[in-house]
Amino acid sequence: MSKGTSIYHFSSTVLYNEVFDPRDDLVVSLVRTNEDQEDLGSLTLEGGSFAGSLLGLEPTKRNPAGVLSYNMSNEFENLCLYIFDASVDTLDFSSVEGPSRSTAISAFDVASLPGNIFLSGGNRYYRQPNNANPTASSATVWVDAASASEFRYTYDDANYGNPRNGWEFRYTSAAAGSSTNCFSTTVSSASGLFPWEIPTWYVTNNSSNTYSLSTASTVNLTLSGFTTKYGVQSNNGYDLDGPGASVLTDLTKSIQPDPAAFGSFLSGALVLACVDNNGAFSLSGSQEGFYNSGTETLSSKVFSVRALSALQTTRSAELCTFDFKGAIVPEDGYSTIDDKWKLLRVGFKRNLQDVVLYIRENGIYESQHVFSTDFNLEHLPAGIKVGISYSGHMPMEIQNLTINGVLIGGSAEPPLIV
């Protein structure tokens, strides 16, 4: 299945409980799945279904009973090592639906659908609050310029029909209408999917703002023409996916009550070092908080660093900004180990002033590049934690994670899947 039609997505954010002194140098090392080969690490899943039977078992010569077939490309958006203020409450990590998916997409086009009063000639949909109806609910929603129809994520809200925790294409008003003009999906919040990743929708019956699911009739929608708020355009939505490295923002659930407010970042993130495979994390203005700091175009397969702006605080309830500190192409493409794994070794040094990317030559680690964070020492907390986040269209496994030689996970243990 091509990237443009794949509907599978994997994402995760992990924060380790051990607290470190930010005045001490930290060197984080790990091996992770090598996306350049077909055998994705050592991950093996057994059984008849996964995630609602989205992935099927197919027989092979080695296993006639069937093995999991990853119906996706061996690609991922980003893998990020980040430093987090240990004093900040981390309840959001479990209470928020994520914090996982993030997207730079602020508008997309829907192809013509004959017979539909909203899509008969095609239409463009804008993510709130960047549309003509800024007073509407702050839930994840894309509305057309006339504020007549919308793609809305229903959450667990009785006002927005059935099934709950799914996507709907519907009227923006409560008036009843023809069932042929409204659609729903059974995609849950746990999937993290967005409308452009869902090709097939169920036709729904709309009566007084109650949308009843009917599996008897389906419709296929074609979404394209993806645009960011800052004008970056692409015909492939995945090109603009994951700018926040699954840490900085969560658009699957609104955190701020004010629908006209900017999206908020998880308070506590300080420095982020990202294996930025699709380039969106490095791209200038790919999301709120990145503004005009970053690369001018999408630059794939780079290693990039961002740090909390000196003008912000870790506890700010308002939008934080993360300044771009540079991006490079690793000289060795990240060292490959036993074909299945790639090495990542990053240092956070001098009171978080330096981020060091290491290269391994002949078994010896050498500094490839030093990024200066200009991190405001007034914001240096008493303690810090180390986290890992991931976003992509393939499973990602982490093994042999060490922090200054302290073994966190080893090959004798099950790998951490992010």
Secondary structure by P-SEA (a helix, b strand, c coil): cccccccbbbbbbbbbcccccccbbbbbbbccccccccccccccccccccccccbbbbbcccccccccccccccccccccccccccccccccccccccccccccccccccccccccccccccbbbbcccccccccccccccccccccccccccccccccccccccccccccccccccccccccccccccccccccccccbbbbbbbcccbbbbbccbbbbbbbcccccccccccccccccccccccccccccccccccccccccccccccbbbbccccccccccccccccccccccccccbbbbbbccccccccccccbbbbbbccccccccccccccccbbbbbbbbcccccbbbbbbbcccbbbbcccccccccccccccbbbbbccccccbbbbbcccccccccccccccccccc
